[in-house]
Amino acid sequence: MKKSKAILITPLVLILLVLVFPSQVFAAEESEHNIVEQPGVDAEDMTRLEATSTPEPEPHHHLEGAFLDWFHNPADWIEMGADERFKIIVAKNIDTLSDDLNNNRENHWNFIRQRMRWWQKFKLDEDVDFNSRLVWEFRHWDEGPTGAGQQRDKRVDFDEILFDQFNITWRNMFGTPVKGVFGRQDIILGRGWLVLDGTPLDGSRTIYFDAMRFTYDWAEKNTVFDLILIHQEAAEDAWLKPINDEDRHVTEQDENGIIFYVTNKSLEKTQFEGYFIYKNDNPIDVTAADEPVPWPSAVWSRKAEIFTFGGAVEHRFDDHWSARAEGAMQVGDKEEPFTGRMADLEAFGFVSKLDYNFNDEKKNNLHIGYEYLSGDDPDTRDYEQFDPLWGEWPQWSELYVYTYNLETMIGETTNLHRFNVGHSFKPAPNWQINTDYHALWAAENTSDQARYAYPWYNVVSNDFNTSNDSKFRGHLFTLWVKWQCCPQLRWHWLAEYFSPGSYYSQAIRDGAYFLRFNIEYTF
């Protein structure tokens, strides 16, 4: 199918969905810990998450008319909405860091992603809603990888239609200020550092959790308590079978979790967060041949029992200065790759950011940040590498998450020192430009550890190795140009370039770039 036909098919498919599936859509329930509610936080930070779960904008539409009025409220007990996202991605060397093909794996990426979502809220009672959302994303490939020794033909992957929301929301449970959400839902805690994406293997198509969430709002003390129970299956059809099921896995292993999260705003201009997270990982029995993607679960699906204790503080000092810092320690047990040995886990992570807002006409902002994620010390039998839990999403770079394909897996960012400085401003109404520089180091050298060098040896790169005498990962530059005309229409252009440092072997030290054009419309 030609590219033009693939683009034109989108509105036709949306009309078809409107006619065929009018009762299977979703209006997302707002999270108490959504980033836009926190003091001193720019909501634009979360645009790095391609599949944002922030509440949908209020329907102040330009396309007024009887049909849209009916579509948004076909009855007093139904609310509906839809959105569409179109993006073009062009990239090179993002998961090989080499101009030469490794194992005949293509190092050029050129493809289009089109995603449509349709949601509905059924008001079953004054305090009870049923929410569902259908999502369909298909891709048109010009260039891109499929696996070792294979190339992707030019084609359209129509993929699946699935529910990424399917839950009951019950407010004021049993006459108390407790809200319960039962079923498939989006969950973002804090800034999403450790809890945001429950389905990292399908990119930004979905981020859902299969969970029960209980939220108690102690208004008198400006404190919110969350208790969350998670049961996440690797196979996406474990609970709800997709239409045109492709037998995909959406996470690396079957996962169980318990989260206790407290948010307090008792002090003026200050927010405190404290949490305990338990995550139990259970490997799935698959081989590389079972996977439709080139990153076989057999490599990184490992058993683990992780106990994470952490907290954050965020404060606005005055009209100009604000800061946030978050840290967590991890203990437990984790299986080493390939050896099968269960090692004691002792890891630590920290992330921080300091902002200065000029409060001028152009909304100039300067920020600096530092992040540390511990790596595994090769001189001990313990396992010191920090586990990002459900934080495997592009938090500060769309490009760099792919380079971890050479060490752990895409998105599993760890073993890191990151220093960041950046600037943003609005050159004109509705426009914003963000620039960032990141200097990256590894916390530990890993070249002598077969568990790092071997996993991808026969999958992606024959040449991957790291240096014993350097920990410098490299320089990363990012540029965002954003435009939003109104609550329902926005676009952005993103450019990133990574210059690898001497942490990587000479064979994989070529520059990589990532370019994306993204446009979204909410009906």
Secondary structure, 3 states (H helix, E strand, C coil): CCHHHHHHHHHHHHHHHHHHCCCCCCCCCCCCCCHHHCCCCCHHHHHHCCCCCCCCCCCCCCCCCHHHHHHHCCECCEEEEEEEEEEEEEEECCCCCCCCCECCECCEEEEEEEEEEEEEEEEEECCEEEEEEEEEEEEEEEECEEECCEECCCEEECCCEEEEEEEEEECCHHHCCEEEEEEEECCCCCCCCCECCCCHHHCCCCCCEEEEEEEEEEHHHCEEEEEEEEEECCECCCCCCCECCCCCECCCCEEEEEEEEEEECCCCCEEEEEEEEEEEEECCCCCHHHCCCCCCHHHHCCCEEEEEEEEEEEEECCCCEEEEEEEEEEEEEEECCCCCCEEEEEEEEEEEEEEEECCCCCCCEEEEEEEEECCCCCCCCCECCCCCCECCCCCCCCCHHHHHHHCCCCCCCCCEEEEEEEEEECCCCCEEEEEEEEEEECCCCCCCCHHHHCCCCCCCCCCCCECCCCCEEEEEEEEEEEEEEECCEEEEEEEEEEEECCCECHHHCCCEEEEEEEEEEEC
